[in-house]
Amino acid sequence: MISVATIASIIRKGRGCAHAWRVEHNGIVPDGWETCELWHYSTRMLVWRIRRHQGSDYGYTELVDYSLGWGSVSDQNGMNIAFRVLNLPHRYNRAGGASIVDLVFSEELGYFVHPSAVAA
């Protein structure tokens, strides 16, 4: 059986390639944090730090830096996958020009939503 890498799988592993996307692992620093970069072609799109649970692909994640890239649909899809996989409350939005929107927690719904979905 052939295993096909997805954007989500390379982000979870912290390394690898999937189509035009790649994740570079920059090592583990003495305090236990790993730093990873998500690239789309030759554009660095996202940098994050993660402290993984022992023996797991998951852990506590911090956003370090991001780019809007060229504002393409592919940039949007890849970044939104990354935000979901890393459990980061952000969304890449292309309406009216590329931007990163900070999601807000809805007490009523019990999860993060676009700010426009929360009653003022």
Secondary structure as UniProt FT lines:
FT   HELIX           7..13
FT   STRAND          16..18
FT   TURN            19..20
FT   STRAND          21..28
FT   TURN            30..31
FT   STRAND          34..40
FT   TURN            41..42
FT   STRAND          43..52
FT   TURN            54..55
FT   STRAND          59..66
FT   TURN            69..70
FT   HELIX           73..85
FT   TURN            86..87
FT   STRAND          90..93
FT   TURN            95..96
FT   STRAND          99..102
FT   STRAND          104..106
FT   TURN            107..110
FT   STRAND          111..113
FT   HELIX           115..117
//
